[in-house]
């Protein structure tokens, strides 16, 4: 997991300017909020991790500037024998199905694995 730099992130609809704040905004309408006046920052060299991830066109790697908290290792069953695996670092994994040889593979980031019906 990534440790957030603040409690809230305000981002313009064009994704070019942002504000990170710990101040809570007041909800005015369903999708309209009123926040304490703050100056929006334009894309900077040292933008917070959450902004870098939001602007990223690919989530295959986490920016090195991000402050990672702990490690992520989750297997989520999507459908019968289809698993979504999310990892925070490259991991060697062994899969053993009944009456089959063990398969050793390296998994990076997030992948979908389809296991044989006999697993």
Protein Blocks (a to p, Z undefined) as FASTA:
>chain_A
ZZdfbfbdcddfklpaccddfbdcddfblmlccddddddddddfkbcfklmmmmpmbfkb
ccfkbccehjddddddfbghiacdddfbdcddddddehiacdddddehjadddddfkZZ
